Amino acid sequence: MTCDSMPQLVHRGPVTLSAQIADWLRDRIKAGEFTPMTDPLPSETTLEQELGVSRPTIRKAIEILRDDGLVITVPQRGTFVAGDLDG
């Protein structure tokens, strides 16, 4: 899976790269690009390669979304949109 409409990341701005990536993924989730509990988000490897950032940056972005209750990560399966986004 490749990432459509890549974000314009600002490397030296006041917002961390992980927060920018989390916002970009949040927008894609809210736009309905991923079916809750069915379609995984792009893998860490895919995001790392496509966005040109480090694995820890991707992991922090996913952690932000997980802390916000938007996604869940299932070991060996991937990261999925949580079932109830309205709750």
HELIX and SHEET records of a PDB file:
HELIX    1   1 LEU A   17  LYS A   30  1                                  14    
HELIX    2   2 GLU A   44  LEU A   51  1                                   8    
HELIX    3   3 ARG A   55  ASP A   67  1                                  13    
SHEET    1   A 2 VAL A  71  VAL A  74  0                                        
SHEET    2   A 2 GLY A  78  VAL A  81 -1                                        
END                                                                             
